[in-house]
Structure formats: structure tokens, C-alpha cells
Amino acid sequence: MKIGKAVFPVGGLGKRFFPITRAVPKEMLGIIDKPLIHYAFEEAVAAGVEEFIFVTRQGKNSIEDYFDYISSHSEYFNVKTGSVCYVRQNEPLGLGHAVLCAKNLIGKEPFAVISADDFMLHEKSCLGEMMERYEGANMVASVSVDRSEVNRYGILEIESETEDLIRAKSVCEKPSIEEAKSSSAIVGRYLLSHEIFDVLARLNPGVGGEIQLTDALSEMIPYCGLTGFKFKGKRFDCGSKEGLLAAILHVADRDEKLRCVAENFCRGKR
């Protein structure tokens, strides 16, 4: 199913990258010559998305300036005038709250949510592959993580699964290692029913005092269902310094000149 609108939650504080994120939005940190948010936008374009909604906050004007420029230069993206828009999230109250801020721009149709923190590389667009399998139930991208890391993610309880898909029985945000029902973690790609806005609007704060998107997904399972798409490409958690560095090195390794620079540096040849 083709989905025409995508929401990019870019209102977070980026505390793990302080002090640089006091001046530069985390989503504008670079992977060689393009910022993280550029790659997320590319993925949405490749999936056929036509309307792009950024949920921003004070201090994120550079994101707007960046997309004002590249969306008007066809060598970067061929997008329609007016297809990129912005809405403010006045306080960083969690991913669920950020998604809720986009309600009036979505209407009564399914939509995508993309987190630029999750840098995902594959022959195909992860979002595009999800759309090929989307049948109306809420869908999330999922990867298997080490058991020691389950407390960093939303974790699916598996009812049944195939090679590519998981049918979820429940989902829990940041469970302890002992409480986690599996090691299947939700990562930053979602296809959501518009009905999720009604649930988010009445949710109480969850883990970390934030409005958690996973809490809304969990509440909707009995009547909407929840499917996990098993992403098989490369994924880097660029919300962390280690993940961002790994992503930069991976992209550099795919370019012959940059690979030589990295190899010479590692050999001590500055």
C-alpha cells in the first residue's frame, strides 16, 4: 500500500551529544557530506512519500533552512513545492507526543514515521519494503538486539512469525532484561493508522515521564493489530556517539578514496 505522508520527529534535545547539540540539531550531524536527516528524507522519497512533515522545536531552524535549499534544487530531490512543512513541538515530551503534534496535517489516512537517529542502509528503502507488506494494521521495523540491550528499546512479544514478519502479542517500552518477552526491538520506522491520534491524546506519561508511542501501539493491538517487519539491512543507532562514528566509518568504507584515507590513518600514516 502506498502511503503519501511521512512525519519526521526532530524536536529532541540530543543530550547525548552535548555540547555540540546546543548549537547544531542532532539530526544535522553529518555522515560525510550529508546530515542524518537527509538520509531519512531520501528513504521516504524512495518509498514514494509525497508530503513531508517535520516536528521541530526552538533552535532547529537549520533543518528548515537546509530543506528550503535542497528541495528547490532538483539535483538533490525532485519534490513538489509546498510538500515540505513544519509543526512545532513546544516541549520534548516523547515520541508519542511528537507524532500527536502532526495530527492536523495527517487527516484520516495511514502515515509513516521516520526517526533520523536510526540510520538504515539496504538495497531497498526499509520504508518502501514495509509499504509493500502493509495491510492496514500498525507496522514497525524490527531488528534482533543483544539481550543486554533490550532496556533501550520497545520490545515485541511474539505471537507468531515468518521469515520477514512478526505478529506481535504485546509490546513493552524499555523492559528490564528479566521482563523482556523477546529480543525483537522496534527501530525508527513506523506505518500507523490515523486512529493512533485518539489514543495518544488520552495517554498518560509512561517510561521517562514521556508520552510513549509504544504505549499507544500496545493499546491498539486488540482491534488494530501490530506487525513487526524484520529489517535485514545495516542499521546504526546514531543517537549515540558510538553509532554515529560507526555509520561514518561504514559510509567511508564504501568510497574508494575515503577508504584509503581511513586505512592510512589506522596504519599511522597521517
C-alpha positions, 0 to 999 in steps of 0.5 A, a space after each residue: 500500500 502506498 502511503 503519501 505522508 511521512 512525519 519526521 520527529 526532530 524536536 529532541 534535545 540530543 543530550 547525548 551529544 552535548 555540547 555540540 547539540 546546543 548549537 547544531 540539531 542532532 539530526 544535522 550531524 553529518 555522515 560525510 557530506 550529508 546530515 542524518 536527516 537527509 538520509 531519512 528524507 531520501 528513504 521516504 522519497 524512495 518509498 514514494 512519500 509525497 508530503 513531508 512533515 517535520 516536528 521541530 522545536 526552538 533552535 532547529 531552524 537549520 533543518 528548515 533552512 537546509 530543506 528550503 535549499 535542497 528541495 528547490 534544487 532538483 539535483 538533490 530531490 525532485 519534490 513538489 513545492 509546498 510538500 515540505 512543512 513544519 509543526 512545532 513541538 513546544 516541549 520534548 515530551 516523547 515520541 508519542 507526543 511528537 507524532 500527536 503534534 502532526 495530527 492536523 496535517 495527517 487527516 484520516 489516512 495511514 502515515 509513516 514515521 521516520 526517526 533520523 537517529 536510526 540510520 538504515 542502509 539496504 538495497 531497498 528503502 526499509 520504508 518502501 519494503 514495509 509499504 509493500 507488506 502493509 495491510 492496514 494494521 500498525 507496522 514497525 521495523 524490527 531488528 534482533 538486539 543483544 539481550 543486554 540491550 533490550 532496556 533501550 528499546 520497545 520490545 515485541 512479544 511474539 505471537 507468531 512469525 515468518 521469515 520477514 514478519 512478526 505478529 506481535 502479542 504485546 509490546 513493552 517500552 524499555 523492559 528490564 532484561 528479566 521482563 523482556 518477552 523477546 529480543 525483537 526491538 522496534 527501530 525508527 520506522 513506523 506505518 500507523 493508522 490515523 486512529 493512533 491520534 485518539 489514543 495518544 491524546 488520552 495517554 498518560 506519561 509512561 517510561 521517562 515521564 514521556 508520552 510513549 508511542 509504544 504505549 499507544 501501539 500496545 493499546 491498539 493491538 486488540 482491534 488494530 493489530 501490530 506487525 513487526 517487519 524484520 529489517 535485514 539491512 545495516 542499521 546504526 543507532 546514531 543517537 549515540 556517539 558510538 553509532 554515529 562514528 560507526 555509520 561514518 566509518 561504514 559510509 567511508 568504507 564504501 568510497 574508494 578514496 575515503 577508504 584509503 584515507 581511513 586505512 592510512 590513518 589506522 596504519 599511522 600514516 597521517 
